[in-house]
Amino acid sequence: GSAVRIAKAIEEFNPMFLEEPVPPENVDAMLEVQRSTSIPIAAGERLKSRLEAREYLERGAIRLYQPDAARIGGITEFRKVMSMAENHFIPIAPHNPNGIVCFAAHLHLVTSAANFTIFEEGIGADGAACREAFGTWQDSPAYFWPLETPGIGLRGFTPALVRDHTVDLAT
């Protein structure tokens, strides 16, 4: 009930989306909020497989999907769920707080996504760390350049880089 009231209260400001207004364990509750507002509901970062995401996408419970390669099962599973969202005309905005390796994977994946909308930048885009990891890096507050090196673009992946940029996924 409170999620619906909040959505109604902020509709006049036309936000790009409202993120996870209810816990993701209940598709019916998410669908109820989505149907009650013109604001696109964004969710998906805590879904752990395309099978969990399928019902949200098929029922229209979300209008912006936020998959996370580190949580959904890796690059292959991410690509599958990204395509599934595209088949339902749902844009994606990857959840991205998981450090440089996941950042590189997401960056490569979204460059091939027709339904890519916006990139969450959760690593601080530390220019020095990105230059160390990728070999080159162009700092910008507005965009990221796709990486041009093979694989997911990591060149300077060292034990020191891992130690200095370890992210605790339990939080």
N, C-alpha and C positions, 0 to 999 in steps of 0.2 A: 503493500500500500504506500509506504513512504517513497519508494522508488518512482512510482507513478506520479505522486504529488511533486516530487523534485523535478521530474522531467517536464511536467506541465508548467511549473514555475519558471523554468529556464528556456522554454521554447521561443519566447519572444526575442532572445538573444541569438538565435540561429547558430548554435554551436555545431562544429563539424561532426561531432559524435558525443555520445555519453558512454563512458567505458564501464563495463561490468556493474550495472546498477543492482544486480542480485548475484548471489553465488552461482557459479557455473554448473553446479550439480543438478539444477532443476530447470530443464528446458521449458516446461510449461510456464514457470514464473518469468523467465526471460522473454518468452513469446508474449505474455500478457503485457509486460512493460513495453515491448516493441510495438504492439498493436495500439497502445494507448497514446503514442506520441509520434510526432513527425520527425523527431530527432533520430538519426541512425544510432542504433545500439551497436557498440563495438565490444567484442569479447573473443575469447578463444585461446588466450595465452596459457591457461591452465589445463586445456584439454590435452590428453596424452596420446591420442591416436586419431586417425581419420575416421575410425568407427565411432568415436565419441563425438567428433565434429559433424558427422553426417546428418544427424537429426537436427542440429541447429541450422545447418545450411538448407536442408530439404524443407523444413517447416517455416523458414524465414524468420527465425527467432533473433537473428542478428543481421545487420546490414553492412557491417565492416568486420571482417575476420582478421584476427591477430594471432596467426600461428607462430610457434617458436620451435625452430629446428632442434634445439637442445632438449626440449620437453616432449616433442611429438614423435621422436624416434629417428632423428637424423635427416640427412639431406634427401634421401629417396622418399621417405614418408612425407616430408615437407612438400616435395614436388607434387606428389599425388594429391595431397589435400589442397594445395594451391590450385591445381587443375579442377578439383571438385568444386571449389568456391567459384572459379571462373565459369563452370558449367551452370551454376545457379545465378550468374550475373552479380556476384558479391565481390566487391573489391577487398584487397588485402592490405594490411599495414603490419608487417612483422613485429612481434614483441622482441626487443633486442637489448636486454641488460646484461648479457652473459659473457662479455669480454671479447677480445680480439678475434679468436677463432670463429665464434658464432657470428660475430659481426661480418667477417669475411665471407662466411657461407651464405648468410642472408643477402649480402650485397650482390653476390654472384647469382643467387636464385631470383631475386626480384628484377634483375636486368632482362630476364627472359619471360617475365610475367605480364600478360596483357591486362591483368586486373590489379596491378600494383598501383597504390594510391599515395602512400606516405611512408617514410622510413622512420621508425622510432630510433632515436639516437640515445642509447643508454650507457655507453662506455666512456662518455666524456670527450670523445673524439680527440684524445690526447695526441696532438700532432707528432711529438717525439716518439711515442710508442708506436703509432701507426707507421711512421717512417722506418723505424727499426724492424717492424714486423713485415711490412710490405715492400720495403726497399725505396719506394717513392710515395709521396703523399701530398695532396694539395689541400691545405686547410681552407674550409669555407663554412660559414654559419648557415648556408642555405642549401647546399647540395653535396653529394659525394660522387666522385668519378668512379666508374667501374674499374676494377683491377684488371690489368692486362697480362699478368703472369699466369702460368699454367696452374691447374688445380684450383684452389680457392684463393690463390694469390699470396700466400705466406712465403716470404723469402728468408727473413731473419728470425725464424722461430727458435729461440734459444732457451735453455733452462732458466737463465736470468729473467727473460721476458715473462715466462710462465710464472715464476715466483713473484715478480713484481705486479702481475696483473691477474692473479687468481681471484675467481669470483665464487662465492659460496652460494650454490644453487638451492640450498635448504632455506634461504631467507626469502 
